[in-house]
Amino acid sequence: MHTTVLLQEAVEALAIKSDGIYVDGTFGRGGHSRLILSKLGERGRLIAFDKDPVAVLAGEAIEDQRFCIRHGSFSRMRQMLQEMSVVRIDGVLLDLGVSSPQLDEISRGFSFRAEGPLDMRMDTSDGQTAAEWLAAVTEDELCKVIKEYGEERFARQIARAVVVARTRQPIVTTLQFAEIVSTVVRACQRQRENMRHPATRTFQAIRIHLNQELEELSLAMPQCVALLNPGGRMVVISFHSLEDRLVKRFMRMAANADELPRGVPLQEKDVRRFSRQTLKLIGRAVRPGEGEVMENPRARSAVMRVAERIALNG
């Protein structure tokens, strides 16, 4: 079962209007989408996207005239909406990271705790698998990916061990790869403290790289702002520091108006006219409470940030 993280908080943050048009950029298994639909009136509309063909199939099972789902990344949101003759929306939700079904389905290759093919693609219909990428990547590039996307201090040692190991036999399964990484990390640690699985950071890094997660997020956020009506909300739930750093920086930059000289006699509407500010921040970052984390340990790293589109030239 997939447990939707920050379900109530995220949907409440959208401040849904009954007749509004909303986008769920990461349908997953539809927890957020179903709650959004329950708050929409007859004239409301919800459009969902997902890269995962299995998630799209789950969405297509929803029989509701106000709802539709499309296969594709939220980084192509503006184009896909234009193809549906939608030019403005009233809210958008991006729930980032990997869903529980993706982690738990061993054939997807995301988990280092069960034996399965080393795939790691969110969109199984396109792109290289992790096994294919590992078979050809250089040591330097692999080191860079593990270090930058996994923030792994033993990135060089892991990359070297992978290059050596693949000369003996192809690295094609999750446990095979996890064992190579874990052996290196355990050997490099000075002490055996309680910590996450030794392969966690490396699996995260390769998943992020293969699926271009940070690049797609960077492409999507400006599109969200451009699509939102004034007063529309953008809600983003992140699950690791690299994502949250991008979201935090983007929202802050969009919310910081250009500073004007002190003493200039301008009213608030005039300040907005001369400013490039497009968003205002709504509240502080929200994290799951203790109860939610106890029920769903995968929620422990979640961070939700919310911003609202302001009216320009107002």
N, C-alpha and C positions, 0 to 999 in steps of 0.2 A: 504494500500500500504506500502511496505517495502522500506525505503529510505536507501541506502547503505552509510555508514559513510566513509569519507575520500576515496571516490572512486578513483578519479584521482590520488591523492597523493600515495595511496597504490600501484596501478598498475605501476605508474611511478617509484616507489622505487624498484620494482622488476627488472628494467633494462632488459626488455624482449628481448631475442634473437628470431628471427623468427622461427628457427628450434629447439628451446629448449623444454625441458620437465618440466612442472610446476605442482604444487600441490596447490589446494585450500582446505585447511583442514577443512573449515567450510562453506559449500556451501550456507546455508541459503536459499535465494531466487535467488541467482545467479548473483547479481549485479557485483561483482568483476570478477566472472568467465566469464561473457559475454564480459566484456571489455578486459580481457586477451586474449580471443579467437580472438577478433578483431585485435589484434596486432601480432598474430601468423601467420606464413606462412603455406603452405600446409604440410610441414614436421613437424611442431610443434605439441605438444601434451599437453593436460590439463587433469589432473586427480583430481576429487573432492571427498571429503568425507563429511558425515554428520551423526550424531547420530539420527537425527529426521527423522522418516519414511516419514513424509509429505514433508520435504525438498527434500528427495531423489526422491519422485514422481515428484516434480517440476523439478528437474534436468534431470530426464529421458525424459522429454518432449523436451529437446534440441536435435535437429537432426543435429549432426555435427560429422563426423567420427573422428575428432581430439579430441573429448571429451568423457569422461566416468565418471560415478559417482558410488560410492559404499557406502552401509550403514555400518557405523562404526565410532568409535571415532578416532581422529587423534593421540591418544596415542598408537594406533596399526598401525600407518602409515607404519613403516618399514616392518612389516609382510605382510600387505595387498599389498604393492608395490612389494614385493618379489614374492607373488602369481601371480602377473601380469608380472613377469620377468623384473621388473624395479629396477635397483640397484643404479642408480645415477639420480639426478634431477638438474635443473638449477635455481630453485627458489621455495619458499614455502610461502604461506600467511595463517596466522591464525587470523581470525576476531572473537575475543572472546565474551562471554556474550550471552544474549538472543536476538533473533531477534524480530522485531516489530510484525510479525504475531503470534509468540508464546505469546507475551504479550497481544495482542489484542484478541486472541481466548480464550474466557472465559472457554472453556472446558479444557484448558491446566493447569489452576490453578496457573498461575504465577502472576496475577494481584490482588492487594488488593482493586481495585476500582470497581469491578463488581462481582456479585455472580456467583460462579462456583464451581465445585468439586475441592478439595484441592489436586492437583496432583503434579505439579512442575517437572515432569520428562521430560528431553529433549528427551530421547528415551522411548516412550510410550510402547514399546514392552518388556521392561525389568525393573526389580527393584521395590523397594517399592515406593508407593506414599507418599506424605507428610502426608496425613491423617493417613496412616498405621504406619508411623514412629512415629508420635506424639502420637499415641495411646499406644506405648510401651516404648518410650524413658524415661530414668530416669531424674529426675530434674537436677542432676549434669551434665549429658552429654548434656542435652538441653542447660543449662547455658553456658557450654564450647563452644558449636557450635555457639550460638548467640553472645557470646563475641568475639571469635576468628575470625569468618567469617563475622560477621556483625559489629564488633567494636562498639557494643551497650553497653553504660554504665549502662543501667538498665537490663542487661541480667538476673541477679539472680531473680529480681522481676517478670520479664516476665515468666521465667521458672516456678517459683512457682505458678503463676496465671494459667498457662496452665495445670499444674498437678492437681490443684484444680478444674478447669473448666471441665476437662474430666471425673471427678468422677460424675458429674451431667448429662452430656450427651456427646456423641462422638463429636469430633471436625472434621467436614467433609467438610465444605465449606470455601471458601476464605474470605467472609465477616465475617463469624462467628469467624474465627481465627484472622482476622485483628482487629475486635472490642475488643477482649480480650487483644491483644497487645497494641492497641491505648489507651485503658482505663488505663492501667498501666503506659504508657509513659506520658500521660497527667497528671496523678496524681503525678508523680515523678518530673516533670519539675517545676522549681522555677518560671518561667515566660513563657508566651505564645508568644514567638518570632516567626517571620516568618521563617518557616523551611519546610523541606520535610515532607511527610506523616509520622505519628508516627510509622507505621508498616514497613517502607521501609527497614530499616537495618535488621530486623528479617526475613522478606521474603527473602532478599538477602542471609542471612546466611544459611537458610534451603535449599534454591535452590543450593547454592554452595556445601553444604554438601551432599545432595542427589545425585547430579550429579558428585561428586568427581572432581569438576572443577580444583582446584589447583593441585591435585595429577596428573590428566591427563596432565595438562600443563607441570608439572615438568618432566613427562615421555616423552612428545613429543619433547621438545626442543633439548635434546641431539640427538634424532633420526634425527631431521632436519639437524643438523650439520653433522652427519655421512653420510647422503644421498646427501648433496650438493656437486656439482662439484666445483673446485676452481673458484672463481668469482661469484658463485651463491649467491643469496640473500635470507635472512630470514626476513620477514616482519610480525610484530605482532601488532595488535590493541587491546588494553586493555580498560576496561570500569570501573574498580574500582582499588583502591590503592593496594589491595592485589595481584591482577594479575600483575599490572605494576611493583610492587616491585620485584616479581619473575623474570619477563622478564629482568628488568634492571640489577638485580644482576647476572643472568645467562650470559647475553651478556657481561657484564663488566669482569666477571671472565674468559670467553672464549677469550676475547680480550686482557687481560693483560699477556704479555709474562713474563716468569720467568726472574728475574733480574740477570744479570751476573756481576761479579766484574768489577769495572772501570779499564780502561787501557788494557783490554784483546783485542789483535789485531784481531778482528773478523769482517769480512764483513757482510753485512745485510743478505745474504743468509745463512751464517754460524750461525747467531743468530737465524734464523728461524729453522735451523736444530736442535739446542739444546733446543728449546723452545717448550712448549706444547700449545702455542697460536694457536687457530683454527679460530678465527673470527677477523674481524676489524669492528669497529663501523662506520656507515655511517650517518653523520650529527647528529643533536640533535633530541630530542623527538619532534614529530609533533602533534599539536592539531588543531581541526577544527577552522576555522575562524568565525568571528561574523556572517557573512552571512549564513553559513551552520547551525550554532546553531539556528539562528532565524527561518530558514526553517524547521529544525529538532531538537527540543529541546533535544531529546534523545542522540544527538551527543556531548552534552556539556562536558561529562566526558571522552571522548575518548582520548587516548594517543597512538601514533604510534611510534614504535622503529624499526630500521633497522640495520642489520649487514650483512657482506659479508664473505663468506668462503675464507680463504687464502690457498695457496698451501703449503703443508708441505714438508719438506726435499728439499726445492727448493734452 
